[in-house]
Amino acid sequence: MKIALDPYMIRHLPLTELPAVVADLGYDQIELSPRSDFLDWWVMPRATRERMAAFKSALRSAGVGLATLQPMYRWASPFEDERTWAVRCWKKAIEVSVEMDCPLMISEFGRGASPERSVGERPGANTKEMCEAAWFRSMDELLPILEREGITLSVEPHPEDWIETMQPAADIVKNIGSKALKLSYIAPHTFYYGDDMAAMIKEAAPVLAHVRVADTFDHKKSSQLRYIVNPPGSTQIRVHQHLDMGQGEIDWDLFFSTLAEVGFDGVMSSCVFAWEERAADSSRFMRCEIQRLLERHACAR
């Protein structure tokens, strides 16, 4: 198992300084989430050859691996110009992953079109069915490239995506049946995924390659007032947070014991976003807590 840090809370650091800081925080792997000088949101990768070479050198010097890269593009947009551009960006991102010797890419199923095109231009254009069809068209183009390059892509259902729950996400990945396509389980999204965490992990197990660890509150409890949203009763807002373990309502013993039961041996990343003012303390705490629970439940390590 690889245990990685998502360095979002220290994203201000130059790429060449990042590996040494991550090592000092107790991690030997990086999960590189979107950043403006490498793989940025929605646009062509900014990772130049010179920048990639310098980053690889810094990783080697620090003894840190690049566990994952996370491209984010509108590959499920029902607008063909957006979808085509997203696929073009994806192809470049795959080249970056190959150059960086990073065998695992992670992403989301996608939320469809850009917000300014969600209404008016094409009535009903952001329906889930149309987004699903667009995503499958994108996969038809990208999976042969991923398979040829030996890169695995792990996708997650995300709050507000065209698919938000572990079902049918697990079925979709299983039915595609490609060795290059796997599934991610994001712990702080648990309460959007479904009601039985252990059952969802077991269902995903045959294709589960990646999990993210952070705590959150169960928004469905207390008459759905764990978070207060105005206007009350909104069905469009997906509120959650990525907290230190123990600050929310995830049952971590159940989470780790279930991973041990199914023999999970992929990438596990710490992805706390809430505490930038105490990023170092949070990251060190998460590394220690992950190790404690791995050892308690005899997970692969």
N, C-alpha and C positions, 0 to 999 in steps of 0.2 A: 504494500500500500504506500502511495505517496501522500504526504501531508504537506499541503501548500498554504501559502498566505496570499489572499487577494489584497494587494497593496493600495486599494483605492484611498484609504485614509492618509496615505503618505504619497499620493500621486504628484505632489509638488516637487518631489525629488527627481533629478535628472536620471535617465535610464541607466547611465553608467555608475551611478551611486546606489541604485536600488538593490542590487544583489547583496552588497556588503551589509546594508542596513537590515535586510530580510534575514540574513544569517545571524546577525547580532540579536535579532528578536527570537531566534530559536528554530527557524525553519530552514530546510534545505531545498525547498521547491517554491516557485512562484506561479501563481495563477494570474496571468496578465489580463486584467479587465480593460475595457476601452480607455485609451488615453490619446490626447491630441497629437502626440509625436510618434505614434506607432499604428495602432488600429483604432481609429476614431469612429464615433457614432455616424452611421449612414453614408459616409463618404469613402472615396478610394483610399486604401492604406497609405499612411504617411511614412512607412518604414522604408527609408532609403537603404541602399546597399551599405553605405558607410555607417549608418546608424545601427544596422543589424550587426555588422562586424564588431563595432565597439561594444554593443550589448552582449554579444556572445563572449567576447574577451572578458568583460566584467563578470559574467556568470561563471566562467571557468576559474577566474582568480578567486572568487568568493566560495567556490565549491557548491554552487547553487544550480539546480536544474530548472528548466522552464517546463512546468507540468502541463499547462494549458494556455491557449490563446483564445480570446473571445471576440469574434467578429459580430457586429450587430447591423444588419441590413434589412430592408423591407422586401424580403423575398416572398412574403405572403400577400403582397399588395395585389388587389384585383385590377389595378391600373397597369397595363402591360409595360408602359415606359418605366415606371418605378420598379417593377419586378425585373425587367431586363437589366436595368442599371445595377440593381442589387446583385444579380447573378454575376455580372461583370466584376463587381467589387469582390464578391466571394472568390472568384477565380484567382484574383490577385492575392487575396488573403491566404489562400491555400499555398500559393508560391512562397509567401512569407513563412508559413508554418514549416514548409519543407526546408527552406534556407536556415531556419532557426533550430532544426532538428527537434521540433515539437510534435510528437505523434498524436496529440489529442487536442481537438478544437471543440469549444463549447458554445452554444448559442440558445436562443429561444425559438419557439415555433413562430412567433411573430404576431404583431398586433394589426397587420393589414396596411392600409394606406397611410400616408402622412396626414397629420390632423387637419390641415387646411383643405384636404381633398376628400374628407370623410363624408361630407354631405353636400348636396346641391349639384355637384358636377355630374354625378351619376347616381340617381336614386337607388338606394339599397346596395351600393357598391361595397360596403364593408360588412356584409352579412358573412357569417361564419362559413357558409357553404362555398362562397366565392373565394374567400381567403384560403380555405383548405385546397380548393382546386388549383389556385395559384402556387401554393407551397409545393404541391405534388409536381407541378410543372418544373419548378425550380430544382427539386430533388432529381427529376429525370435528367437534368443537365449536369448536376454537381456530383451525384453519387459515382458515376463512372470515373470521374477525375480523382475523387477521394480514394476509390478502390485502387486505381492505378498507382497513386502516389504513396499508398500505405498509410494514409491518415485516417484516423477515426474521428467522427463528428458525434458529439453527445448533445442532444437537444432536451430542453426543459419546457414543460407547460408553465406559463407565467401569468399572474393576475393581469387581466385585460387582454391576453392573447385570444386568438380565435379558438384556442383550446386551453383551458385553465386547470383542468383536473387530470389526475393520473390515469383515469379512464375517460376517453379512449386513447390517451397518449401512448400507453404501453402497448395497446393493440396495434396502433398504427406502426410503431417501430418494429414490432414483432412481425407483422404482416409484410412489411417491405422486405425484411429478411436479408439485409445487406450486412456483411461483416464490418462495413465502414460506418454504420449508423447505430448509435446506442442511445441510452436514456440517462438523464440526470435527475436526481432527487434533491430539491432545495428545501432544507429543513424549515427555514422561516416562512415558506409558502405552504406549510403543511395544512393549515386550516382553510386554505382555498382548494387544496387538492381533494379532500374528502374527510371522512370521519374516523377512519381506522388506519392509523399510521403503520402499524405492523403489517396489516394486510396489504397495504399499498406497496410497501417495500418488498414484500414477498412476491407480489404480482410482477413488480418491475425487475426482480432479481436476475432473470436470464439475460436481460439486456442492459443492466445497470452498470455504468462505467464511471460515474462521477457523482459525488454528493457534496453539498455545501452546508456548513455548520454555522448557525447563528440562531439566537432565540427570538421569540415573538410572542405576542398575546393572541389568544383565541378570540377573534372579533365576533364570533357567533354567540358568546356567552354574555351574561348581564343584559339581556334584551338587545344584543348587538351594540352595546355602549362601552366596550373595552376602549374603543376610540370614538370620540364624538365628532360627527361630521355635519356641517351645515351646507345646504339645507338638510334637515333631518329626513331620514328614510331614503337617501340617495342610493340608487342601485348601480350607478356608473363608477363610483369612486372605489378604488381598491387600496385601502389603507393598511399598511403593516410596517414593521421596522426590523432591522437586523441588529440584534442586541447581543451583549455578552451572554454566554450560557448561564442559566440560573436567574436571569432577569425577566424571563417570560414564562410561558406555560408549556413548552415542549417537554415531554417526558424523555429525558436523555438516557436513562437506563434502558427504557424500551427501545429507543432509537438504536443504541449501540448493540444491545443484545440481539436485536433482529438482524442487524448487519452481520454480526458474528454468526448467527444461525444460517444465513444464506451464503456465507463465505465471501462477502464482499472484499475485493482486493484491488480496487481501482484508485482513483484520485479523490482525496478528501481535503476540502479547503475551508479555511476560516474566512468568513466573509462578513465581518461586522462593519457596519457603516455609520453607526449612531454616535461614535465617540471620537471624533477627530481631535478634540482637545486633549484626549488621553490615549492617542493611537498606540503608542509604544506599550503602555501598561495593559491595554486591552488585548493587543496581539500576543503578548507574553502570557497573559492569563489564559487565553484561548488555547495556546499551544500546550500548556501544562494540563488544562482540563481535558483536552482531547486525548492526550497521552494517558491520563489517569483512567479515563473511561475505556480506552482501548485495552488497557491492561486488566481492568476489572472484568471485562467481558471477553477477554482472550480473542480479540479480533486479530486479523492478519496484520503483521507489521514486520 
